[in-house]
Amino acid sequence: MFGLVFLILFTPGVSEFLCTSSDLELSYTFCDSMAHDLMFNLTPCSIMNKPIWSLALTWIPRSDITFLKVVFKVWYNGAKALHWKEVLCSGVDDEYSVCGRLKGETVATAFDIKGARISFPKGNYYIVLQGFSDDSENNMIECLNLTMIVKQDPF
């Protein structure tokens, strides 16, 4: 299966498909009313056989990235399933390529997401992914609302 590629200034509030297949559907909207420069490419578009997903991301940040805290929240069929926070960039010995990027500078990165660690039962997942340029979570620089519909159980 091939992932879909989106690149352009997206219209806020409009749901965009990231990918769709016989067992998975992923879509997203932005959390705020500003337009965004963002591109995703996800392959394969499947949860069967516990794949390793390859995600390519191209993004033009709206502020300098000297500090970056990511907050990841997941709800499964309406119940809170996960709340994870991680500081990715602190300004000292940062290991991620996004760290140190300047406002307006294009960030292009690719990484693998190992699905083999997670078994996704059939159902609806609502995911909020937020990026903050401060530890107090007051200055949000990016926010995505993702919807993941798993159409069949993996077993």
Buried (B, 14 or more C-beta within 10 A) or exposed (E): BEBBEBEEEBEEEEEBEBBBBEBBBBBBBBBEEEEBBBBBBBBBBBBBEBBEBBBBBBBBBBBBBBBBBBBEBBBBEEEEEEEEEEEBBEEEEBEBEBBBBEEEEEBEEEEEEEBEEEEBEEBEBBBBBBBBBEEEEEEBBBBBBBBBBBEEEBE
